């Protein structure tokens, strides 16, 4: 006998989301470890050897953007984001309406973010924009953020479906 997740497209989507969440979680942990290592080495190099690591600040800034846009989809998928309840509906239909309205708002925001980040990435590519100290191409940062925003859009849909099942 097949379980509830086997043989259905929804089960495949749930499994893919769990795998994506595990991968994003691991990637976030790695980025955070790299940021801590760079910062720690820079502090030691700065105060012990009086020779700070060139570009460490820029690299940490870049990694922070990547970390935020990798962690946002995780927050949405695990429903760990901030919610403000201005109205607590009593009926099941009204609760579902509020869920759909909230998810539609999130999807609209992340769709706009995705489009804007794509346009910025295109501008950075055209102008060959790089950071000041380490000459890192900013187009890669914008594309990484865009992928995170697109992931947020799709995870908002998945989160909505899961929450509608529970109401």
C-alpha positions as CSV (number, residue, x, y, z in Angstrom):
1,X,0.0,0.0,0.0
2,X,1.3,3.4,-1.0
3,X,1.7,6.1,1.6
4,X,0.1,9.6,1.2
5,X,3.2,11.1,-0.5
6,X,3.9,8.2,-2.9
7,X,2.6,8.2,-6.4
8,X,1.2,11.8,-6.4
9,X,2.6,15.0,-7.9
10,X,1.9,16.7,-4.5
11,X,4.1,14.1,-2.8
12,X,6.9,14.8,-5.3
13,X,6.6,18.5,-4.8
14,X,6.7,18.1,-1.0
15,X,9.8,15.8,-1.4
16,X,11.5,18.3,-3.7
17,X,10.8,21.1,-1.3
18,X,12.3,19.1,1.6
19,X,15.4,18.4,-0.5
20,X,15.6,22.1,-1.5
21,X,15.2,23.2,2.1
22,X,17.9,20.7,3.2
23,X,20.3,22.0,0.5
24,X,19.5,25.6,1.3
25,X,20.0,25.0,5.0
26,X,23.4,23.4,4.3
27,X,24.4,26.2,1.9
28,X,23.4,28.8,4.5
29,X,25.5,27.1,7.2
30,X,28.5,27.0,4.8
31,X,28.1,30.7,3.9
32,X,27.8,31.6,7.6
33,X,30.9,29.5,8.4
34,X,32.8,31.3,5.7
35,X,31.7,34.7,6.9
36,X,32.7,33.9,10.4
37,X,36.1,32.5,9.3
38,X,36.9,35.6,7.1
39,X,35.8,38.0,9.9
40,X,37.8,36.1,12.5
41,X,40.9,35.9,10.4
42,X,40.6,39.6,9.5
43,X,40.4,40.5,13.2
44,X,43.5,38.4,14.0
45,X,45.4,39.7,11.0
46,X,44.4,43.3,11.8
47,X,45.2,43.4,15.5
48,X,48.0,40.8,15.9
49,X,49.9,41.4,12.6
50,X,48.7,44.9,11.9
51,X,47.8,43.7,8.3
52,X,44.1,43.4,7.6
53,X,42.9,41.0,4.9
54,X,42.4,43.1,1.7
55,X,38.7,42.9,0.6
56,X,37.5,41.0,3.7
57,X,34.8,43.6,4.4
58,X,33.5,43.5,0.7
59,X,33.5,39.7,0.7
60,X,31.5,39.6,3.9
61,X,29.0,42.1,2.5
62,X,28.6,39.9,-0.6
63,X,28.2,36.8,1.4
64,X,25.6,38.6,3.6
65,X,23.4,39.3,0.6
66,X,23.7,35.7,-0.5
67,X,22.9,34.5,3.0
68,X,19.8,36.6,3.2
69,X,18.4,35.5,-0.1
70,X,19.2,31.8,0.7
71,X,17.6,32.0,4.1
72,X,14.4,33.8,3.0
73,X,13.0,30.8,1.1
74,X,13.7,28.6,4.2
75,X,11.7,31.0,6.4
76,X,8.8,30.9,4.0
77,X,8.9,27.2,3.5
78,X,9.0,26.5,7.3
79,X,6.4,29.2,8.0
80,X,8.9,30.9,10.3
81,X,8.5,34.4,8.9
82,X,6.9,37.3,10.7
83,X,3.1,37.4,10.5
84,X,0.9,40.1,11.8
85,X,-2.7,39.2,12.4
86,X,-4.9,42.2,12.2
87,X,-8.1,40.2,12.0
88,X,-8.7,36.7,13.3
89,X,-11.5,35.2,11.1
90,X,-13.9,32.8,12.7
91,X,-15.2,31.0,9.6
92,X,-13.2,28.5,7.6
93,X,-13.9,30.3,4.4
94,X,-12.6,33.6,5.9
95,X,-9.5,31.9,7.2
96,X,-8.7,30.5,3.8
97,X,-9.3,33.9,2.2
98,X,-6.8,35.5,4.6
99,X,-4.2,32.8,3.8
100,X,-4.7,33.3,0.1
101,X,-4.5,37.1,0.4
102,X,-1.3,36.9,2.4
103,X,0.3,34.4,0.0
104,X,-0.8,36.5,-3.0
105,X,0.8,39.5,-1.4
106,X,4.0,37.6,-0.7
107,X,4.1,36.3,-4.3
108,X,3.5,39.7,-5.7
109,X,6.4,41.2,-3.6
110,X,8.8,38.4,-4.6
111,X,7.8,38.6,-8.2
112,X,8.7,42.3,-8.2
113,X,11.9,41.5,-6.4
114,X,12.8,38.9,-9.0
115,X,12.1,41.2,-11.9
116,X,14.0,44.1,-10.4
117,X,17.0,41.9,-9.4
118,X,17.1,40.4,-13.0
119,X,17.1,43.9,-14.4
120,X,19.9,44.9,-12.0
121,X,21.9,41.8,-13.0
122,X,21.5,42.7,-16.6
123,X,22.7,46.3,-16.0
124,X,25.7,44.9,-14.0
125,X,26.5,42.6,-16.8
126,X,26.3,45.3,-19.5
127,X,28.4,47.7,-17.5
128,X,30.8,45.0,-16.1
129,X,30.3,46.4,-12.6
130,X,32.7,45.1,-10.0
131,X,33.3,45.7,-6.3
132,X,36.0,48.3,-5.4
133,X,38.6,46.3,-3.5
134,X,38.5,42.7,-4.9
135,X,36.9,43.5,-8.3
136,X,34.2,40.8,-7.8
137,X,31.5,41.0,-10.6
138,X,28.3,42.2,-9.0
139,X,26.2,40.4,-11.6
140,X,26.7,37.2,-9.8
141,X,25.4,38.6,-6.5
142,X,22.3,40.0,-8.3
143,X,21.7,36.7,-10.1
144,X,22.1,34.8,-6.8
145,X,19.6,37.1,-5.1
146,X,17.2,36.8,-8.0
147,X,17.3,33.0,-7.7
148,X,16.5,33.4,-4.0
149,X,13.6,35.7,-4.7
150,X,12.2,33.3,-7.3
151,X,12.5,30.5,-4.8
152,X,10.6,32.6,-2.3
153,X,7.8,33.0,-4.9
154,X,7.5,29.3,-5.5
155,X,7.9,28.4,-1.8
156,X,5.1,30.9,-1.0
157,X,2.8,28.8,-3.3
158,X,3.9,25.6,-1.7
159,X,3.4,27.0,1.8
160,X,-0.1,28.2,0.8
161,X,-1.1,24.8,-0.4
162,X,0.2,23.1,2.8
163,X,-1.6,25.7,5.0
164,X,-4.8,25.4,3.0
165,X,-4.8,21.6,3.6
166,X,-4.7,22.2,7.3
167,X,-7.7,24.6,7.4
